Amino acid sequence: MILLKSNYHVLSLLQSPAGGQWVLKQTEPIEKYYKLGKRLGQPGQFGYALLATHIDGNQNFAVKVISKARFTRSADIKYHYEQLRSEITVMSKMSHPNIVKLYEVYETLDTLYLVMEL
């Protein structure tokens, strides 16, 4: 398994002040580090999952893709973004064999990408 900069990456994002349009903060494009592939399973309430391969090591991950458009149309966008931040905070701190590991978070103006254990 490749040792990713994941914990540092996620924790540094969580310590950054979040603006109104950002859940965490804008990052480099996920495509710079991962090749996004086929869809995994059925779409969920907030998005869908893709198979992703890390460019450096050919290691596979699941990427949860969440469209922020669903939240930006809401009157209570700050509440929804705070809920997403809380989920990311909890997931980044979890380390248990029965819980899917969150490795990295990428964010664009309209999409949030959660890189997770496959």
Sequence and secondary structure as in RCSB ss.txt:
>XXXX:A:sequence
MILLKSNYHVLSLLQSPAGGQWVLKQTEPIEKYYKLGKRLGQPGQFGYALLATHIDGNQNFAVKVISKARFTRSA
DIKYHYEQLRSEITVMSKMSHPNIVKLYEVYETLDTLYLVMEL
>XXXX:A:secstr
    SHHHHHHHHHTS   TT SS   S GGGTEEEEEEESS  SSEEEEEEEETTT  EEEEEEEETHHHHTST
THHHHHHHHHHHHHHHHH   TTS  EEEEEE SSEEEEEE  
